[in-house]
Amino acid sequence: METENSPINIITDGTVIKGDIIASGDFRLDGKLEGNIQLNGKLVIGDSGVVNGNVLCQNANIIGTVNGNLSVKELLSLHSSARVRGDILINKLSIEPGATFSGKCRMIDEVRAQHEEQAAAEEQPQAEE
């Protein structure tokens, strides 16, 4: 039985990146990112990892710090040492005791339903006067 190995990008502790990151595979950040990150895979922010920017990914395990908005299409896990300052848009959320989060949290289905309601209201013909 063959399994597909997805490439994993690793940024180690002591490394600082200034700029945006776009990647198709999984990504582990133990250093510091001054910019946004967009992945088609899983993001792991290690205990020494810091992101000062927005995050868009499929899945995320946050052990370190995020100062920015998070948009996670599947599962977001905030470990006990996680520190998040920003709004979260998620499908599923797991928070361990001890994690801190400051911002608004919305479910993707809730946002989708709200957009559909707004679109339906805009399509209804206006009453003529």
Buried (B, 14 or more C-beta within 10 A) or exposed (E): EEEEEEEEBEBEEEEEBEEEBEBEEBBBBBBBBEBBBBBBBBBBBBEBBBBBBBBBBBBBBBBBBBBBBBBBBEBBBBBEBBBBBBBBBBBEBEBEEEBEBEEEBEBBEEEEEEEEEEEEEEEEEEEEE
